[in-house]
């Protein structure tokens, strides 16, 4: 199982939100590039980079940070937040991202994302499924669409998109554990998904639970920023 550290950015700084609430924001003094270098030095290979300014405003705001990290580390970066057009997809990939996350755009304009899959390859796209009570939320988690998570996934799985980051908003940033039962249900419905857990991943025990359920990956944010996980044991469990 891939262990994927996360960097969320607001105003050029590493931050963490609680349950997607921008008013419950904790900033960290660490510069995003320096933190990315630190993660690389610790042995991580992947990075989930989220432009929260872009997610809120509907346009990419921190492309320069993506470019700096890609140019100065060997991390395989997936990038999300504010990707709305073909041109922004190209700019993200040209900046060095291995993959990009299609969240709100996939909900509102599925046909556009399917066109991107045809042009850039389905393997370059990660679906961003941000959920609360199994319904999809968009626009930086502010808008409840009322759309079922399973209905959303079905539209893309039939077209060959397999990578999904599923964030349980109710768990995110609280360090209280992730939604193991939700992920189990998703994999029962879509057993071939490359499902990546996000939200609340905070302990080795939690990571072991996710691995046992067959998750493809787990995103770890606040727990790493606050040194709550033993890295040596973490990598041993990821094997």
C-alpha positions as CSV (number, residue, x, y, z in Angstrom):
1,X,0.0,0.0,0.0
2,X,1.3,3.4,-0.9
3,X,1.8,5.9,1.9
4,X,1.2,9.4,0.4
5,X,2.0,12.5,2.4
6,X,-0.1,15.5,1.8
7,X,0.7,19.2,1.5
8,X,-2.3,21.5,1.5
9,X,-1.5,25.1,0.6
10,X,-3.2,28.4,1.4
11,X,-1.3,31.7,0.7
12,X,1.8,29.8,0.0
13,X,1.9,28.0,3.4
14,X,1.3,24.5,4.6
15,X,-2.0,24.3,6.3
16,X,-4.5,21.7,7.6
17,X,-8.2,22.2,7.8
18,X,-10.7,20.5,10.1
19,X,-13.6,18.8,8.2
20,X,-12.9,21.0,5.2
21,X,-13.8,24.1,7.1
22,X,-11.6,27.1,6.0
23,X,-12.4,28.9,9.3
24,X,-10.8,26.0,11.2
25,X,-7.4,26.4,9.7
26,X,-4.0,25.5,11.2
27,X,-0.9,27.0,9.6
28,X,2.6,25.5,9.8
29,X,5.8,27.5,9.5
30,X,7.3,24.9,7.2
31,X,7.8,26.1,3.6
32,X,6.1,23.7,1.2
33,X,9.2,23.1,-0.8
34,X,11.4,22.5,2.3
35,X,8.8,20.2,3.7
36,X,8.7,18.3,0.4
37,X,12.5,17.9,0.5
38,X,12.2,16.7,4.1
39,X,9.6,14.1,3.1
40,X,11.9,12.9,0.2
41,X,14.8,12.7,2.6
42,X,12.7,10.5,5.0
43,X,12.1,8.0,2.2
44,X,8.7,9.0,0.8
45,X,8.2,8.6,-3.0
46,X,4.8,10.2,-3.5
47,X,3.2,13.5,-2.7
48,X,-0.5,14.7,-2.7
49,X,-0.3,18.5,-3.3
50,X,-3.6,20.4,-2.9
51,X,-4.0,24.0,-3.9
52,X,-6.8,25.0,-1.4
53,X,-6.7,28.6,-2.7
54,X,-7.4,27.2,-6.2
55,X,-10.2,24.9,-4.9
56,X,-11.9,27.8,-3.3
57,X,-11.5,30.2,-6.2
58,X,-12.0,27.8,-9.1
59,X,-8.6,28.5,-10.7
60,X,-5.1,27.3,-9.9
61,X,-3.3,29.7,-7.6
62,X,-0.2,27.9,-6.5
63,X,1.3,26.4,-9.7
64,X,4.7,27.9,-8.9
65,X,4.9,25.7,-5.7
66,X,4.1,22.6,-7.8
67,X,6.8,23.5,-10.2
68,X,9.4,24.1,-7.5
69,X,8.7,20.8,-5.8
70,X,8.8,18.9,-9.1
71,X,12.0,20.6,-10.2
72,X,13.8,20.1,-6.8
73,X,12.7,16.7,-5.7
74,X,12.1,13.3,-7.2
75,X,8.7,12.9,-5.6
76,X,5.9,11.7,-7.8
77,X,3.3,14.4,-7.3
78,X,-0.4,14.4,-7.8
79,X,-1.9,17.9,-7.9
80,X,-5.4,19.1,-7.2
81,X,-7.3,22.3,-6.7
82,X,-8.8,24.6,-9.3
83,X,-8.3,22.4,-12.4
84,X,-11.2,23.4,-14.7
85,X,-9.9,23.6,-18.3
86,X,-7.7,21.6,-20.7
87,X,-5.2,24.5,-20.5
88,X,-4.9,24.1,-16.7
89,X,-4.4,20.4,-17.1
90,X,-1.6,21.0,-19.5
91,X,0.0,23.5,-17.2
92,X,-0.1,21.1,-14.3
93,X,1.4,18.3,-16.3
94,X,4.0,20.6,-17.8
95,X,5.0,21.7,-14.3
96,X,5.9,18.1,-13.6
97,X,2.9,16.5,-11.9
98,X,2.6,12.8,-12.6
99,X,-1.2,12.9,-12.1
100,X,-3.9,15.5,-11.4
101,X,-7.0,15.3,-9.4
102,X,-10.4,16.0,-11.0
103,X,-12.9,16.8,-8.2
104,X,-15.6,19.4,-8.8
105,X,-15.1,19.4,-12.5
106,X,-15.7,15.6,-12.6
107,X,-19.0,16.1,-10.8
108,X,-20.2,19.1,-12.8
109,X,-18.8,18.2,-16.3
110,X,-18.1,14.5,-16.5
111,X,-17.8,14.6,-20.3
112,X,-14.9,17.1,-20.0
113,X,-13.0,14.8,-17.7
114,X,-13.6,11.9,-20.1
115,X,-12.2,14.0,-22.9
116,X,-9.1,14.6,-20.8
117,X,-8.8,10.9,-20.2
118,X,-8.8,10.3,-23.9
119,X,-6.2,13.0,-24.6
120,X,-3.9,12.6,-21.7
121,X,-4.5,9.0,-20.7
122,X,-6.8,7.8,-17.9
123,X,-3.8,6.9,-15.8
124,X,-3.0,10.6,-15.4
125,X,-6.3,11.3,-13.7
126,X,-7.3,10.7,-10.1
127,X,-10.9,11.2,-9.3
128,X,-11.4,13.3,-6.2
129,X,-14.5,12.0,-4.3
130,X,-15.0,14.2,-1.3
131,X,-17.9,12.8,0.6
132,X,-20.0,13.3,3.7
133,X,-22.7,10.8,4.5
134,X,-21.9,9.1,1.2
135,X,-22.8,12.1,-0.9
136,X,-20.4,14.2,-3.0
137,X,-19.3,17.6,-2.0
138,X,-17.6,20.1,-4.3
139,X,-16.1,23.6,-4.4
140,X,-13.6,23.1,-1.7
141,X,-16.1,20.9,0.2
142,X,-18.5,23.8,0.6
143,X,-21.3,22.5,-1.7
144,X,-23.4,19.4,-1.0
145,X,-24.4,18.1,-4.5
146,X,-26.7,15.4,-3.2
147,X,-25.1,13.0,-5.7
148,X,-24.4,9.5,-4.5
149,X,-20.8,8.5,-4.2
150,X,-21.5,5.2,-6.0
151,X,-23.4,6.9,-8.9
152,X,-20.5,9.3,-9.3
153,X,-17.9,6.5,-9.5
154,X,-19.9,4.3,-11.9
155,X,-19.9,7.0,-14.5
156,X,-16.1,6.9,-14.7
157,X,-15.2,3.3,-13.9
158,X,-17.0,2.1,-17.0
159,X,-14.7,4.3,-19.1
160,X,-11.5,2.9,-17.5
161,X,-10.7,5.5,-14.8
162,X,-9.5,3.5,-11.8
163,X,-7.7,5.9,-9.5
164,X,-9.8,7.5,-6.8
165,X,-9.0,9.6,-3.7
166,X,-11.9,9.3,-1.4
167,X,-12.0,11.8,1.4
168,X,-14.4,11.5,4.2
169,X,-14.9,15.2,5.1
170,X,-16.3,14.4,8.6
171,X,-12.9,12.7,9.5
172,X,-10.5,15.1,7.8
173,X,-8.0,16.8,10.0
174,X,-9.3,15.4,13.3
175,X,-6.7,12.6,13.8
176,X,-9.5,10.3,14.9
177,X,-9.2,7.5,12.3
178,X,-10.4,7.0,8.8
179,X,-13.6,5.5,7.4
180,X,-12.6,1.9,7.0
181,X,-16.2,0.7,6.6
182,X,-16.9,3.2,3.8
183,X,-13.8,2.0,1.9
184,X,-14.7,-1.6,2.4
185,X,-18.2,-0.9,0.9
186,X,-16.6,1.0,-2.1
187,X,-14.3,-1.9,-2.8
188,X,-17.1,-4.4,-2.6
189,X,-18.9,-2.4,-5.3
190,X,-15.8,-1.6,-7.4
191,X,-13.2,-4.3,-6.6
192,X,-10.7,-3.1,-9.3
193,X,-10.5,0.5,-8.1
194,X,-7.1,1.9,-7.1
195,X,-8.7,3.4,-4.0
196,X,-6.8,5.9,-1.9
197,X,-8.0,6.7,1.6
198,X,-7.9,10.3,2.8
199,X,-9.1,11.9,5.9
200,X,-8.3,11.0,9.5
201,X,-5.4,8.6,8.8
202,X,-3.5,9.1,12.1
203,X,-1.9,5.9,13.4
204,X,-0.1,2.7,12.4
205,X,-3.1,0.7,13.5
206,X,-5.3,2.7,11.2
207,X,-2.9,2.2,8.3
208,X,-2.9,-1.6,9.0
209,X,-6.7,-1.6,8.9
210,X,-6.7,0.1,5.5
211,X,-4.0,-2.2,4.2
212,X,-6.0,-5.3,5.3
213,X,-9.0,-4.0,3.4
214,X,-7.0,-3.8,0.1
215,X,-6.6,-0.1,-0.2
216,X,-4.2,1.0,-3.0
217,X,-2.9,3.9,-0.9
218,X,-3.4,6.1,2.1
219,X,-2.9,9.9,2.3
220,X,-1.4,11.1,5.6
221,X,-1.4,14.8,6.3
222,X,-1.6,16.2,9.8
223,X,-0.2,13.1,11.5
224,X,3.1,13.6,9.6
225,X,3.2,17.3,10.0
226,X,2.9,16.8,13.8
227,X,5.2,13.8,14.0
228,X,2.6,11.4,15.4
229,X,3.7,8.4,13.4
230,X,6.9,6.4,13.7
231,X,8.4,6.5,10.2
232,X,10.4,3.4,10.4
233,X,7.4,1.3,11.5
234,X,5.3,3.2,8.9
235,X,7.4,2.1,6.0
236,X,7.6,-1.5,7.3
237,X,3.8,-1.6,7.3
238,X,3.6,-0.2,3.8
239,X,5.6,-3.0,2.2
